Amino acid sequence: MKSAILAFLALAASVSAHYTFPSLVLGTTDTADWEYVRETNNFETQAPVTDVTSPDFRCYDTATNPTAQTATVAAGSTLGIMSDGTIYHPGVVNVYMAKAPAGQTAATFDGSGTVWFKVYEITAVTDGGSSISFPAQNLPGVSFTVPENLPSGDYLVRMEAIALHTASTFGGAQFYLSCGQVTVTGGGSGTPGPLVAIPGVYTGNEPGILLNIYYPVPVNYTQPGPAVWSG
């Protein structure tokens, strides 16, 4: 009975609130929606991506032909990515970046190849099976420090919030994501890594993506993706 009730609550939550990540925060300024972030296919529906092998899993912009501007940010400064509400569902956050190759800009780069590295994450908190909590839940957005040693240049910044309320079956995890465009100035000579391809970074079977967060309560939680590169 307990598991049935929890499953019902999870299903109800799954249809109650979706969200997008349409804006950056530069300094203290929350920029306009889709000004520096590529407009995603779900800009009206707010529907998530659930197939981690889909081309939409990269920037979710296969149908919008977006034409975002590129913001200038300094290495070592704080960059924010805001939702159009809050991160409603229980889950975790990853932020990835990818440098545009020579001859391309953040606006022209499609993010293909083994080029992405993680710069920030918010994971779950567990205590050996008694409880699990999600510090990212209900946040209006996230902010992180652009690594000081990140080489200067044009980058895509990919926000990824993984909602886990229906993640007990394969394909049940919901990915809310978007890609911003930035030019990093005043950077260093670091070598970001590990590098991963998106799609390709996940199979959908990872213990942090395919799990029941309600019953039995997970003893621990493994954050999906590579380690954070801090420079």
Residue pairs with C-beta under 8 A, 6 or more apart in sequence:
2 215
3 214
3 215
6 214
6 215
7 168
7 214
9 214
10 165
10 166
10 168
10 214
11 166
13 89
13 165
14 89
14 165
14 166
14 174
16 88
17 85
17 88
17 89
18 42
18 45
18 46
18 47
18 48
18 88
18 176
19 46
19 83
19 84
19 85
19 86
19 87
19 88
19 161
19 176
20 40
20 42
20 43
20 46
20 83
20 84
20 176
20 178
21 37
21 81
21 82
21 83
21 84
21 141
21 159
21 161
21 176
21 177
21 178
22 33
22 34
22 37
22 39
22 40
22 43
22 82
22 83
22 84
22 178
23 30
23 31
23 32
23 33
23 34
23 35
23 36
23 37
23 81
23 82
24 30
24 31
24 35
24 36
24 37
24 71
24 79
24 80
24 81
24 82
24 157
24 180
24 182
25 31
25 78
25 79
25 80
25 81
25 82
25 141
25 143
26 36
26 71
26 73
26 79
26 80
27 77
27 78
30 80
30 82
31 71
33 84
34 43
34 66
34 68
35 68
35 69
36 68
36 69
36 70
36 71
36 180
36 181
36 182
37 68
37 81
37 178
37 179
37 180
37 181
38 59
38 61
38 64
38 66
38 68
38 178
38 179
38 180
38 181
39 61
39 64
39 66
39 68
40 59
40 60
40 61
40 64
40 66
40 177
40 178
41 56
41 60
41 61
41 62
41 63
41 64
42 48
42 60
43 64
46 84
48 163
48 174
48 175
48 176
49 56
49 57
49 60
49 174
49 175
49 176
49 177
50 171
50 172
50 173
50 174
50 175
51 57
51 171
52 175
52 199
52 201
52 202
52 203
52 204
52 209
53 199
53 204
54 199
55 62
55 199
56 62
57 175
57 177
57 198
57 199
58 110
58 111
58 112
58 158
58 179
58 198
58 199
59 111
59 156
59 158
59 177
59 178
59 179
60 177
60 178
60 179
61 179
67 107
68 107
68 180
68 181
69 107
69 181
70 105
70 106
70 107
70 154
70 181
70 182
70 183
71 180
71 181
71 182
71 183
72 182
72 183
72 185
73 79
73 146
73 182
73 183
73 184
73 185
74 146
74 184
74 185
74 186
75 146
75 147
75 148
75 149
75 150
75 152
75 184
75 185
75 186
75 187
75 188
76 145
76 146
76 147
76 148
76 186
77 145
77 146
78 143
78 144
78 145
78 146
79 143
79 144
79 145
79 146
79 157
79 182
80 141
80 142
80 143
81 95
81 141
81 142
81 143
81 157
81 159
81 178
81 180
82 140
82 141
83 139
83 140
83 141
83 161
83 176
85 140
86 138
86 139
86 140
87 93
87 136
87 137
87 138
87 139
87 140
87 141
87 161
87 176
88 137
88 138
88 163
89 137
89 161
89 163
89 164
89 165
89 174
90 134
90 137
90 163
90 164
90 165
90 213
91 134
91 136
91 137
91 161
91 162
91 163
91 164
91 165
91 173
91 174
92 121
92 122
92 123
92 124
92 134
92 136
92 161
92 162
92 164
92 208
92 221
92 223
92 224
93 120
93 121
93 122
93 136
93 142
93 159
93 160
93 161
93 162
94 118
94 120
94 121
94 160
94 162
94 223
94 224
94 225
95 118
95 119
95 120
95 121
95 142
95 144
95 157
95 158
95 159
95 160
96 116
96 117
96 118
96 119
96 157
96 158
96 160
96 196
96 198
96 225
97 116
97 117
97 119
97 150
97 155
97 156
97 157
97 158
97 192
98 109
98 111
98 115
98 116
98 117
98 155
98 156
98 158
98 198
99 115
99 151
99 153
99 154
99 155
99 192
100 106
100 108
100 109
100 153
100 154
100 155
100 156
101 109
101 115
104 154
105 154
106 154
106 155
106 156
106 181
106 182
106 183
107 181
109 154
109 156
111 156
111 158
111 179
111 198
112 197
113 197
114 195
114 196
114 197
114 200
115 195
115 197
116 158
116 195
116 196
116 197
116 198
116 201
117 192
117 193
117 194
117 195
117 196
117 226
117 229
118 225
118 226
118 227
118 228
118 229
119 144
119 146
119 147
119 228
119 229
119 230
120 142
120 144
120 228
121 223
121 225
121 228
122 135
122 136
122 139
122 142
123 135
123 221
123 223
124 132
124 133
124 134
124 135
124 213
124 218
124 221
124 223
125 132
125 133
125 134
125 135
125 221
126 132
126 217
126 218
126 219
126 220
126 221
128 219
128 220
129 216
129 217
129 218
129 219
130 217
131 217
132 213
132 217
132 218
132 221
134 164
136 142
136 161
142 159
146 184
147 188
147 190
147 192
147 229
147 230
147 231
148 187
148 188
148 231
149 187
149 188
149 189
149 190
149 231
150 184
150 187
150 188
150 190
150 192
150 231
151 184
151 187
151 188
151 189
151 190
152 183
152 184
152 185
152 186
152 187
153 183
153 184
153 187
154 181
154 182
154 183
154 184
155 181
155 182
155 183
155 184
156 179
156 180
156 181
157 179
157 180
157 181
157 182
158 177
158 178
158 179
158 180
158 198
159 177
159 178
159 179
159 180
160 175
160 176
160 177
161 175
161 176
161 177
162 173
162 174
162 175
162 208
162 209
162 224
163 173
163 174
163 175
163 176
164 173
164 209
164 211
164 213
165 174
165 213
166 172
166 173
166 174
167 173
167 209
167 210
167 211
167 212
167 213
168 210
168 211
168 212
168 213
168 214
169 210
170 204
170 205
170 210
171 204
172 210
173 204
173 209
173 210
188 231
190 229
190 231
192 229
192 231
193 226
193 229
194 226
194 227
194 229
196 225
196 226
201 224
201 225
201 226
202 209
202 224
202 225
204 210
206 222
206 224
207 222
208 221
208 222
208 223
208 224
209 224
211 218
211 221
212 218
